[in-house]
Amino acid sequence: MKRLLDIIYPRQCVGCGTSSPDTFRYICWDCWSQALPINAPFCSICGDPVAGSIDHGFTCYTCAAERPAFDRARSTVRYDGAIGEALRMLKYENALWLAYDLAGLLHTCVVAEYSTRVFDLIVPVPLYHVRRRQRGYNQSEQLARALGRRMRCACIPGMLKRTRPTATQTNLTAKARLSNVHDAFHHRREKWLAGRRVLLVDDVMTTGATVNACARALKQGGADSVHVITVARG
């Protein structure tokens, strides 16, 4: 069946255009092998990697200065190459079919980093309702739903609401990012959140300001813990 579908609907690698890639549905082995995985050493809390050799667990300066609202954050690869292109296409070009491959990367990271932890809920970072209507979908929700199916864990997008529009974080400084998302999220359905272990999903993490604001809102709603997983690290 897979071969027949490839004939009718040819697949191409988003990185190099190779026909019918085998590693993932839309990412070939050559492009995947060039991805830069997020490996240790990295901050034990936010997962931000550092250069050099460190043979013990450590906390980065930012997390030591002010502990984030989330318990831990991890990402699979750097925002670059074919993975970066797949994320860009998913976010801006309606390439919803790429969520399956990208959720596979998320699942691998969850198993590696959170193998002894069981989550009750998966919650995506929400879009403001106007932007959601303009785009037609939320890319983080697409990833979260695909990951939920792999993990057999309930994905409930309605747990968080973005209460006001925020400027894109792309060109903002770390300080401006924090200010931009301050109090921009609100928890919902407290009965569902109380005492729950939440896995928060987003596409890309840079300074962590957005997921931190989301985690704070979830914990204000009664969540027992909030762990973060993203496809890429900016």
Backbone as CSV, one residue per row, in Angstrom:
resi,resn,N_x,N_y,N_z,CA_x,CA_y,CA_z,C_x,C_y,C_z
1,MET,0.828,-1.198,0.000,0.000,0.000,0.000,0.870,1.260,0.000
2,LYS,1.954,1.242,0.819,2.832,2.405,0.898,3.451,2.713,-0.459
3,ARG,3.890,1.639,-1.182,4.501,1.836,-2.499,3.475,2.383,-3.494
4,LEU,2.239,1.887,-3.408,1.192,2.362,-4.309,0.907,3.837,-4.061
5,LEU,0.824,4.219,-2.769,0.576,5.633,-2.444,1.718,6.521,-2.905
6,ASP,2.939,6.003,-2.845,4.095,6.782,-3.304,4.029,7.033,-4.806
7,ILE,3.417,6.105,-5.537,3.272,6.286,-6.981,2.201,7.337,-7.281
8,ILE,1.084,7.232,-6.531,-0.030,8.159,-6.764,0.279,9.547,-6.200
9,TYR,0.830,9.564,-4.986,1.156,10.829,-4.321,2.642,10.816,-3.952
10,PRO,3.515,11.133,-4.892,4.965,11.051,-4.640,5.396,11.924,-3.468
11,ARG,6.226,11.337,-2.613,6.779,12.073,-1.480,8.171,12.576,-1.836
12,GLN,8.529,13.735,-1.294,9.870,14.273,-1.472,10.402,14.774,-0.144
13,CYS,11.703,14.625,0.045,12.354,15.125,1.243,12.260,16.652,1.247
14,VAL,11.875,17.232,2.385,11.740,18.684,2.460,13.094,19.381,2.425
15,GLY,14.159,18.609,2.682,15.478,19.205,2.701,16.164,19.246,1.354
16,CYS,16.143,18.103,0.653,16.905,18.004,-0.601,16.069,17.610,-1.805
17,GLY,14.808,17.231,-1.593,13.946,16.860,-2.706,14.033,15.420,-3.126
18,THR,14.795,14.590,-2.409,14.898,13.169,-2.734,13.518,12.523,-2.741
19,SER,13.251,11.687,-3.739,11.951,11.032,-3.845,11.813,9.903,-2.832
20,SER,10.635,9.789,-2.251,10.257,8.701,-1.347,11.315,8.408,-0.290
21,PRO,11.635,9.372,0.583,12.624,9.123,1.640,12.159,8.008,2.566
22,ASP,13.120,7.236,3.090,12.791,6.082,3.915,12.920,6.337,5.407
23,THR,13.779,7.279,5.828,14.003,7.498,7.249,12.734,7.990,7.925
24,PHE,12.154,9.048,7.396,10.850,9.539,7.804,10.010,9.646,6.544
25,ARG,8.785,10.065,6.684,7.939,10.194,5.504,8.448,11.283,4.570
26,TYR,8.946,12.378,5.168,9.336,13.525,4.333,10.727,14.065,4.655
27,ILE,11.552,13.271,5.315,12.935,13.659,5.599,13.822,12.453,5.316
28,CYS,14.767,12.614,4.397,15.628,11.492,4.026,16.756,11.329,5.053
29,TRP,17.445,10.194,4.947,18.520,9.898,5.890,19.658,10.915,5.789
30,ASP,20.027,11.306,4.581,21.138,12.248,4.421,20.840,13.566,5.133
31,CYS,19.622,14.069,4.967,19.258,15.332,5.628,19.134,15.148,7.138
32,TRP,18.569,14.028,7.557,18.433,13.775,8.990,19.807,13.637,9.643
33,SER,20.765,13.008,8.956,22.092,12.813,9.536,22.837,14.127,9.721
34,GLN,22.406,15.170,9.011,23.049,16.472,9.146,22.413,17.335,10.236
35,ALA,21.336,16.848,10.828,20.702,17.585,11.918,21.629,17.614,13.127
36,LEU,21.530,18.675,13.901,22.386,18.836,15.082,21.569,18.524,16.334
37,PRO,21.695,17.306,16.877,20.902,16.938,18.047,21.320,17.723,19.286
38,ILE,20.384,17.911,20.192,20.672,18.570,21.463,21.151,17.503,22.436
39,ASN,22.444,17.403,22.594,23.041,16.424,23.489,23.674,17.115,24.690
40,ALA,23.911,16.341,25.751,24.627,16.873,26.906,26.045,17.293,26.474
41,PRO,26.599,18.310,27.158,26.081,18.925,28.382,25.067,20.029,28.099
42,PHE,24.021,20.037,28.913,23.043,21.123,28.859,22.482,21.350,30.257
43,CYS,21.834,22.505,30.423,21.252,22.854,31.713,20.237,21.791,32.136
44,SER,20.326,21.342,33.377,19.434,20.290,33.855,17.980,20.738,33.942
45,ILE,17.750,22.056,33.914,16.380,22.562,33.993,15.845,22.929,32.608
46,CYS,16.468,23.901,31.950,15.905,24.395,30.685,16.434,23.657,29.457
47,GLY,17.481,22.850,29.619,17.996,22.071,28.496,18.848,22.850,27.523
48,ASP,19.231,24.080,27.859,20.049,24.892,26.958,21.455,24.306,26.889
49,PRO,21.908,23.895,25.692,23.230,23.258,25.592,24.365,24.267,25.726
50,VAL,25.507,23.777,26.183,26.694,24.619,26.304,27.864,23.930,25.618
51,ALA,28.823,24.732,25.194,30.029,24.180,24.572,30.986,23.698,25.650
52,GLY,31.847,22.770,25.271,32.845,22.285,26.202,32.466,20.960,26.817
53,SER,33.253,20.542,27.782,33.063,19.243,28.436,32.736,19.452,29.910
54,ILE,31.572,18.966,30.313,31.147,19.042,31.707,30.706,17.650,32.129
55,ASP,31.329,17.118,33.166,31.060,15.733,33.554,30.103,15.627,34.745
56,HIS,29.301,16.672,34.978,28.336,16.631,36.075,27.123,17.471,35.693
57,GLY,26.008,17.240,36.362,24.831,18.031,36.101,25.030,19.469,36.553
58,PHE,24.481,20.403,35.824,24.640,21.801,36.200,23.393,22.591,35.819
59,THR,23.259,23.753,36.428,22.163,24.671,36.145,22.737,25.936,35.547
60,CYS,22.148,26.390,34.444,22.664,27.575,33.771,22.430,28.824,34.620
61,TYR,23.113,29.896,34.266,23.026,31.138,35.031,21.593,31.663,35.069
62,THR,20.902,31.604,33.933,19.543,32.139,33.856,18.598,31.406,34.795
63,CYS,18.647,30.072,34.798,17.757,29.282,35.652,18.139,29.404,37.121
64,ALA,19.441,29.575,37.393,19.890,29.748,38.773,19.439,31.091,39.329
65,ALA,19.441,32.119,38.459,19.036,33.458,38.892,17.549,33.517,39.180
66,GLU,16.754,32.846,38.357,15.304,32.800,38.563,14.771,31.480,38.041
67,ARG,14.374,30.633,38.949,13.893,29.300,38.574,12.659,29.417,37.678
68,PRO,12.660,28.757,36.504,11.485,28.810,35.610,10.262,28.163,36.250
69,ALA,9.097,28.488,35.733,7.860,27.885,36.223,7.760,26.427,35.814
70,PHE,8.368,26.063,34.673,8.333,24.656,34.255,9.370,23.858,35.039
71,ASP,9.129,22.550,35.152,10.039,21.693,35.900,11.276,21.329,35.096
72,ARG,11.070,21.116,33.811,12.187,20.766,32.940,11.775,21.010,31.499
73,ALA,12.732,21.365,30.658,12.459,21.556,29.226,13.537,20.848,28.418
74,ARG,13.106,20.203,27.337,14.042,19.507,26.464,13.636,19.714,25.005
75,SER,14.618,19.700,24.108,14.392,19.847,22.667,15.168,18.763,21.943
76,THR,14.766,18.453,20.713,15.406,17.353,19.990,16.632,17.794,19.200
77,VAL,16.506,18.863,18.410,17.602,19.281,17.524,17.680,20.803,17.473
78,ARG,18.757,21.296,16.864,18.874,22.721,16.587,17.920,23.118,15.462
79,TYR,17.488,24.364,15.503,16.596,24.879,14.458,17.438,25.190,13.220
80,ASP,17.615,24.177,12.382,18.517,24.312,11.240,18.209,23.205,10.233
81,GLY,18.736,23.349,9.024,18.666,22.290,8.025,17.252,21.861,7.681
82,ALA,17.108,20.573,7.387,15.823,20.037,6.947,14.760,20.121,8.029
83,ILE,15.166,19.948,9.297,14.187,20.032,10.379,13.665,21.457,10.501
84,GLY,14.574,22.425,10.393,14.156,23.824,10.429,13.217,24.165,9.283
85,GLU,13.520,23.628,8.097,12.660,23.866,6.936,11.297,23.215,7.133
86,ALA,11.278,22.015,7.701,10.003,21.335,7.954,9.156,22.127,8.950
87,LEU,9.784,22.658,9.979,9.049,23.466,10.955,8.511,24.745,10.323
88,ARG,9.314,25.368,9.483,8.868,26.591,8.811,7.675,26.296,7.910
89,MET,7.730,25.189,7.170,6.639,24.823,6.279,5.371,24.485,7.064
90,LEU,5.553,23.778,8.177,4.402,23.437,9.009,3.734,24.699,9.547
91,LYS,4.543,25.665,9.940,4.013,26.864,10.583,3.400,27.851,9.607
92,TYR,4.028,28.006,8.439,3.631,29.096,7.549,3.041,28.654,6.209
93,GLU,3.167,27.365,5.855,2.749,26.930,4.523,1.698,25.828,4.556
94,ASN,1.005,25.676,5.666,-0.081,24.685,5.765,0.386,23.256,5.516
95,ALA,1.651,22.976,5.758,2.189,21.628,5.506,1.899,20.729,6.705
96,LEU,0.620,20.480,6.954,0.208,19.743,8.142,0.686,18.298,8.122
97,TRP,0.972,17.770,6.943,1.418,16.385,6.840,2.790,16.182,7.502
98,LEU,3.530,17.267,7.731,4.849,17.143,8.340,4.777,16.921,9.852
99,ALA,3.603,17.123,10.437,3.463,16.957,11.887,3.779,15.530,12.316
100,TYR,3.487,14.550,11.464,3.728,13.143,11.816,5.220,12.883,12.027
101,ASP,6.045,13.315,11.073,7.487,13.125,11.204,8.037,13.872,12.416
102,LEU,7.624,15.117,12.570,8.149,15.937,13.657,7.701,15.411,15.019
103,ALA,6.498,14.869,15.098,6.038,14.266,16.343,6.844,13.012,16.667
104,GLY,7.346,12.340,15.626,8.225,11.190,15.853,9.499,11.606,16.572
105,LEU,10.044,12.771,16.198,11.230,13.291,16.883,10.895,13.640,18.331
106,LEU,9.736,14.258,18.531,9.320,14.592,19.890,9.185,13.342,20.756
107,HIS,8.588,12.308,20.202,8.377,11.077,20.955,9.702,10.448,21.359
108,THR,10.661,10.442,20.447,11.987,9.903,20.762,12.618,10.659,21.921
109,CYS,12.472,11.982,21.904,13.035,12.807,22.965,12.322,12.575,24.293
110,VAL,11.003,12.428,24.258,10.246,12.155,25.480,10.717,10.850,26.112
111,VAL,10.862,9.817,25.305,11.297,8.519,25.818,12.696,8.616,26.428
112,ALA,13.580,9.369,25.777,14.953,9.487,26.254,15.068,10.333,27.520
113,GLU,14.316,11.429,27.578,14.491,12.378,28.663,13.490,12.215,29.805
114,TYR,12.308,11.669,29.501,11.270,11.554,30.516,10.797,10.115,30.666
115,SER,11.706,9.170,30.513,11.323,7.752,30.430,10.661,7.236,31.704
116,THR,10.995,7.805,32.869,10.428,7.291,34.114,9.205,8.088,34.557
117,ARG,8.780,9.052,33.741,7.669,9.920,34.127,6.438,9.622,33.268
118,VAL,5.311,9.533,33.909,4.052,9.323,33.212,3.283,10.637,33.219
119,PHE,2.816,11.054,32.050,2.077,12.306,31.938,0.580,12.030,31.863
120,ASP,-0.181,12.926,32.452,-1.636,12.808,32.429,-2.244,13.519,31.231
121,LEU,-1.623,14.631,30.833,-2.172,15.464,29.764,-1.054,16.008,28.892
122,ILE,-1.364,16.197,27.611,-0.486,16.921,26.704,-1.207,18.209,26.317
123,VAL,-0.518,19.335,26.469,-1.121,20.642,26.198,-0.220,21.420,25.242
124,PRO,-0.746,21.901,24.121,0.058,22.722,23.209,0.050,24.187,23.622
125,VAL,1.107,24.905,23.255,1.125,26.354,23.429,0.075,26.943,22.483
126,PRO,-0.859,27.748,22.984,-1.951,28.243,22.134,-1.565,29.473,21.318
127,LEU,-2.303,29.687,20.243,-2.219,30.915,19.465,-3.325,31.860,19.916
128,TYR,-3.124,33.145,19.717,-4.202,34.101,19.933,-5.293,33.808,18.901
129,HIS,-6.552,33.975,19.284,-7.658,33.504,18.442,-7.670,34.175,17.058
130,VAL,-7.235,35.424,16.978,-7.219,36.097,15.675,-6.181,35.454,14.765
131,ARG,-4.988,35.207,15.301,-3.937,34.577,14.496,-4.310,33.148,14.128
132,ARG,-4.964,32.453,15.039,-5.425,31.092,14.755,-6.424,31.095,13.599
133,ARG,-7.320,32.062,13.613,-8.312,32.152,12.545,-7.651,32.502,11.211
134,GLN,-6.668,33.384,11.236,-5.975,33.770,10.007,-5.190,32.607,9.424
135,ARG,-4.502,31.865,10.279,-3.673,30.751,9.814,-4.507,29.520,9.516
136,GLY,-5.578,29.354,10.256,-6.439,28.199,10.057,-6.126,27.027,10.962
137,TYR,-5.043,27.099,11.688,-4.632,26.002,12.574,-3.522,26.522,13.484
138,ASN,-3.228,25.735,14.502,-2.114,26.011,15.412,-1.085,24.912,15.222
139,GLN,0.123,25.249,14.772,1.131,24.233,14.475,1.525,23.438,15.725
140,SER,1.524,24.087,16.881,1.874,23.382,18.113,0.792,22.373,18.484
141,GLU,-0.452,22.709,18.200,-1.542,21.761,18.445,-1.445,20.563,17.521
142,GLN,-1.059,20.782,16.267,-0.874,19.673,15.336,0.202,18.715,15.848
143,LEU,1.295,19.264,16.349,2.370,18.441,16.901,1.909,17.702,18.153
144,ALA,1.196,18.414,19.023,0.744,17.819,20.275,-0.238,16.682,20.038
145,ARG,-1.147,16.852,19.089,-2.117,15.795,18.794,-1.412,14.557,18.227
146,ALA,-0.455,14.773,17.320,0.278,13.648,16.746,1.107,12.940,17.816
147,LEU,1.707,13.703,18.724,2.475,13.111,19.816,1.560,12.350,20.765
148,GLY,0.394,12.900,21.045,-0.550,12.224,21.923,-0.958,10.862,21.402
149,ARG,-1.131,10.767,20.081,-1.486,9.474,19.495,-0.346,8.478,19.664
150,ARG,0.883,8.930,19.535,2.034,8.035,19.710,2.172,7.591,21.164
151,MET,1.924,8.511,22.089,2.094,8.215,23.508,0.847,7.614,24.148
152,ARG,-0.276,7.637,23.411,-1.560,7.207,23.951,-1.890,8.018,25.202
153,CYS,-1.727,9.321,25.052,-1.976,10.259,26.139,-2.903,11.347,25.620
154,ALA,-3.846,11.770,26.439,-4.844,12.759,26.019,-4.200,14.104,25.721
155,CYS,-4.508,14.649,24.547,-4.086,15.986,24.169,-5.302,16.903,24.305
156,ILE,-5.193,17.932,25.152,-6.329,18.810,25.408,-5.897,20.259,25.188
157,PRO,-6.113,20.775,23.972,-5.689,22.143,23.650,-6.367,23.217,24.490
158,GLY,-7.577,22.955,24.965,-8.344,23.973,25.669,-7.880,24.299,27.068
159,MET,-6.785,23.698,27.524,-6.298,23.967,28.874,-5.703,25.359,29.023
160,LEU,-5.219,25.931,27.931,-4.616,27.254,27.961,-5.286,28.164,26.945
161,LYS,-5.362,29.436,27.295,-5.877,30.437,26.373,-4.900,31.606,26.325
162,ARG,-4.574,32.051,25.105,-3.760,33.263,24.963,-4.716,34.444,25.026
163,THR,-4.559,35.272,26.034,-5.553,36.292,26.336,-5.368,37.585,25.555
164,ARG,-4.245,37.775,24.931,-4.004,38.999,24.167,-3.014,38.706,23.050
165,PRO,-3.022,39.489,21.998,-2.050,39.284,20.920,-0.658,39.681,21.386
166,THR,0.337,38.966,20.904,1.725,39.281,21.239,2.521,39.400,19.953
167,ALA,3.518,40.258,19.975,4.387,40.398,18.810,5.194,39.126,18.631
168,THR,5.614,38.847,17.387,6.457,37.689,17.165,7.726,37.809,17.995
169,GLN,8.165,36.692,18.564,9.333,36.685,19.437,10.647,36.688,18.661
170,THR,10.592,36.479,17.353,11.778,36.187,16.557,12.899,37.201,16.729
171,ASN,12.576,38.488,16.630,13.628,39.506,16.640,13.732,40.263,17.957
172,LEU,13.143,39.723,19.030,13.170,40.394,20.316,14.332,39.910,21.175
173,THR,14.811,40.786,22.042,15.831,40.399,23.010,15.194,39.511,24.068
174,ALA,16.033,38.867,24.878,15.523,37.992,25.928,14.627,38.759,26.894
175,LYS,15.029,39.967,27.267,14.234,40.786,28.182,12.910,41.173,27.543
176,ALA,12.954,41.541,26.262,11.732,41.931,25.555,10.790,40.742,25.389
177,ARG,11.332,39.557,25.214,10.501,38.356,25.090,9.702,38.115,26.371
178,LEU,10.362,38.273,27.507,9.677,38.088,28.785,8.535,39.076,28.940
179,SER,8.799,40.337,28.613,7.774,41.370,28.711,6.644,41.121,27.725
180,ASN,6.983,40.621,26.553,6.008,40.411,25.488,4.936,39.393,25.867
181,VAL,5.332,38.345,26.603,4.390,37.269,26.937,3.923,37.320,28.388
182,HIS,4.312,38.357,29.117,3.913,38.449,30.521,2.388,38.491,30.635
183,ASP,1.852,37.563,31.405,0.397,37.473,31.628,-0.395,37.337,30.330
184,ALA,0.215,36.752,29.306,-0.483,36.586,28.023,-1.262,35.272,27.955
185,PHE,-1.132,34.427,28.988,-1.804,33.119,28.970,-2.620,32.940,30.246
186,HIS,-3.707,32.208,30.096,-4.574,31.945,31.240,-5.018,30.496,31.195
187,HIS,-5.056,29.860,32.369,-5.481,28.465,32.436,-6.999,28.367,32.355
188,ARG,-7.474,27.193,31.955,-8.899,26.916,31.866,-9.129,25.498,32.399
189,ARG,-10.381,25.183,32.708,-10.766,23.835,33.132,-9.944,23.371,34.337
190,GLU,-10.037,24.095,35.447,-9.228,23.803,36.626,-9.454,22.383,37.155
191,LYS,-10.662,21.882,37.025,-10.933,20.527,37.514,-10.095,19.493,36.778
192,TRP,-9.813,19.756,35.508,-9.003,18.840,34.721,-7.520,19.000,35.049
193,LEU,-7.125,20.192,35.487,-5.714,20.473,35.728,-5.235,20.064,37.120
194,ALA,-6.108,20.111,38.092,-5.713,19.918,39.480,-4.952,18.604,39.685
195,GLY,-3.721,18.726,40.137,-2.901,17.556,40.437,-2.357,16.816,39.237
196,ARG,-2.543,17.354,38.028,-2.132,16.653,36.809,-0.664,16.923,36.463
197,ARG,-0.056,15.927,35.826,1.305,16.059,35.297,1.195,16.375,33.814
198,VAL,1.606,17.577,33.449,1.361,18.105,32.107,2.639,18.095,31.275
199,LEU,2.502,17.675,30.015,3.579,17.791,29.036,3.185,18.915,28.084
200,LEU,3.936,19.997,28.111,3.659,21.182,27.297,4.455,21.101,25.998
201,VAL,3.783,21.286,24.857,4.403,21.081,23.541,4.439,22.389,22.757
202,ASP,5.605,22.673,22.146,5.738,23.795,21.229,6.678,23.381,20.106
203,ASP,6.720,24.184,19.043,7.577,23.827,17.907,9.040,24.192,18.151
204,VAL,9.293,25.434,18.606,10.667,25.900,18.795,10.786,26.610,20.137
205,MET,11.894,26.380,20.823,12.190,27.082,22.074,13.479,27.866,21.895
206,THR,13.437,29.142,22.249,14.646,29.965,22.162,15.075,30.361,23.574
207,THR,14.510,31.422,24.111,14.836,31.801,25.489,13.971,31.071,26.509
208,GLY,12.856,30.509,26.058,11.946,29.823,26.967,10.893,30.721,27.585
209,ALA,10.818,31.980,27.144,9.860,32.923,27.733,8.422,32.467,27.536
210,THR,8.096,31.984,26.342,6.717,31.590,26.053,6.303,30.368,26.863
211,VAL,7.115,29.318,26.843,6.744,28.104,27.586,6.758,28.359,29.086
212,ASN,7.605,29.269,29.536,7.635,29.608,30.950,6.332,30.287,31.368
213,ALA,5.851,31.206,30.530,4.582,31.880,30.818,3.427,30.881,30.807
214,CYS,3.466,29.940,29.881,2.421,28.908,29.816,2.470,28.009,31.048
215,ALA,3.667,27.609,31.440,3.819,26.740,32.610,3.320,27.429,33.873
216,ARG,3.587,28.710,33.984,3.115,29.462,35.149,1.585,29.457,35.205
217,ALA,0.957,29.667,34.061,-0.505,29.665,34.016,-1.073,28.289,34.371
218,LEU,-0.436,27.238,33.876,-0.902,25.881,34.164,-0.780,25.558,35.653
219,LYS,0.310,25.972,36.263,0.485,25.708,37.691,-0.454,26.558,38.539
220,GLN,-0.759,27.757,38.075,-1.764,28.569,38.771,-3.121,27.888,38.735
221,GLY,-3.335,27.082,37.702,-4.577,26.333,37.582,-4.575,25.032,38.353
222,GLY,-3.454,24.713,39.011,-3.405,23.525,39.861,-2.581,22.368,39.344
223,ALA,-1.921,22.516,38.190,-1.097,21.426,37.663,-0.004,21.058,38.656
224,ASP,0.219,19.770,38.844,1.248,19.303,39.775,2.646,19.543,39.220
225,SER,2.821,19.321,37.929,4.117,19.531,37.279,3.891,19.875,35.822
226,VAL,4.841,20.607,35.243,4.783,20.960,33.829,6.170,20.742,33.229
227,HIS,6.259,19.794,32.327,7.495,19.536,31.600,7.288,19.951,30.140
228,VAL,8.342,20.445,29.533,8.257,21.014,28.191,9.025,20.151,27.197
229,ILE,8.463,20.007,26.006,9.137,19.328,24.893,8.933,20.141,23.640
230,THR,10.026,20.417,22.917,9.922,21.129,21.644,10.742,20.404,20.588
231,VAL,10.362,20.588,19.332,11.110,19.937,18.265,12.516,20.515,18.175
232,ALA,12.620,21.833,18.194,13.918,22.469,17.944,14.251,23.498,19.002
233,ARG,15.536,23.775,19.058,16.060,24.824,19.943,16.623,25.927,19.073
234,GLY,16.138,27.155,19.275,16.574,28.257,18.455,17.940,28.775,18.844
